[in-house]
Amino acid sequence: MIESNSDRVGRRHEKRATVHLAAWTLLWLITLAAAVLGPRLIWDGDTRFTTLAVFINFAAGVGMVLANRRLFRNLDELQQKVQLEAMATSLGVGLVFGFTYSTLDQTNLISGDAEIGALAIVMGLTYFIATMTGLRRYR
């Protein structure tokens, strides 16, 4: 199969967008860690630094979302379909799990507090599994 110049250019744009998303995601994770751990380990609870760290983390999160949109626009139609289905599944599972988990906490049916980290893990795993399933389905 002969690869066209436009295919090569498209893959190059997709690769660049993927690296761009990875960089923004890493920045977001680092700034999140700073916002969460900084008050306890670095600046001894100083609210000025904590506020700044939270706003920097928010800005990095916005950059990550925009980088994700940029990557999505560089994907071919089949890859977009797989990603859209995985995102829809992750959103649905996240809403159902999140509200159920919160209700269990509010009604004291679980002993601990509902933590947002658990929701992030469930949504991340759901997205990963749905993406792998979609890729296998359309192979």
SVG drawing of the C-alpha trace seen along z (x, -y; Angstrom):
<svg xmlns="http://www.w3.org/2000/svg" viewBox="-29 -35 38 41">
<polyline fill="none" stroke="black" stroke-width="0.4" points="0.0,0.0 1.4,-3.4 1.2,-6.1 0.1,-9.5 1.8,-12.8 -1.4,-13.9 -1.5,-10.7 2.1,-11.4 1.3,-15.0 -1.9,-14.0 0.0,-11.5 2.7,-14.0 0.0,-16.5 -1.6,-13.8 1.8,-12.8 2.5,-16.5 -0.9,-16.9 -0.4,-13.7 2.9,-15.0 1.3,-18.4 -1.5,-16.7 1.0,-14.6 3.0,-17.7 -0.2,-19.5 -1.3,-16.4 2.0,-16.1 2.0,-19.8 -1.5,-19.5 -0.5,-16.5 2.6,-18.3 0.6,-21.4 -2.1,-19.3 0.4,-17.6 1.9,-21.0 -1.6,-22.4 -2.4,-19.3 1.0,-18.6 2.5,-22.0 0.6,-23.4 1.7,-20.5 5.2,-19.9 6.6,-23.1 4.9,-26.4 3.4,-25.4 -0.3,-26.2 0.3,-29.7 -3.0,-30.4 -1.5,-32.9 0.8,-30.1 -2.0,-27.6 -4.4,-29.9 -1.8,-30.6 -1.0,-26.9 -4.8,-26.1 -5.2,-28.8 -2.0,-27.6 -3.4,-24.1 -6.7,-25.3 -4.9,-27.1 -2.9,-23.9 -6.2,-22.0 -7.7,-24.4 -4.6,-23.9 -4.9,-20.2 -8.6,-20.3 -7.7,-22.5 -4.8,-20.2 -7.2,-17.2 -9.6,-19.1 -6.7,-19.8 -5.8,-16.1 -9.4,-15.1 -9.5,-17.4 -6.4,-15.7 -7.8,-12.2 -9.3,-10.5 -13.1,-9.7 -12.8,-6.2 -10.4,-7.3 -12.8,-10.1 -15.7,-7.6 -13.7,-5.4 -12.8,-8.3 -16.3,-9.8 -17.8,-6.4 -15.1,-6.0 -15.8,-9.5 -19.5,-9.0 -19.1,-5.7 -16.7,-7.3 -19.0,-10.2 -22.0,-8.0 -20.2,-5.6 -18.7,-8.6 -22.1,-10.3 -23.7,-7.0 -20.8,-6.0 -20.2,-9.5 -23.8,-10.1 -24.1,-6.6 -20.8,-7.0 -21.8,-10.4 -25.2,-9.1 -23.6,-6.2 -21.4,-8.7 -24.3,-11.2 -26.5,-8.4 -23.6,-6.9 -23.8,-3.6 -20.0,-3.6 -17.7,-4.3 -15.3,-6.7 -15.8,-9.9 -16.4,-9.7 -13.1,-10.9 -12.9,-12.5 -9.8,-10.4 -12.0,-7.3 -14.2,-8.9 -11.1,-9.9 -9.8,-6.3 -13.2,-4.8 -13.6,-7.2 -10.0,-6.8 -10.2,-3.0 -13.6,-3.1 -12.2,-5.4 -9.1,-3.2 -11.2,0.0 -13.8,-1.6 -11.0,-2.9 -9.3,0.5 -12.7,2.2 -13.5,-0.3 -10.1,0.1 -10.5,3.9 -14.1,3.7 -13.2,1.5 -9.9,3.3"/>
</svg>
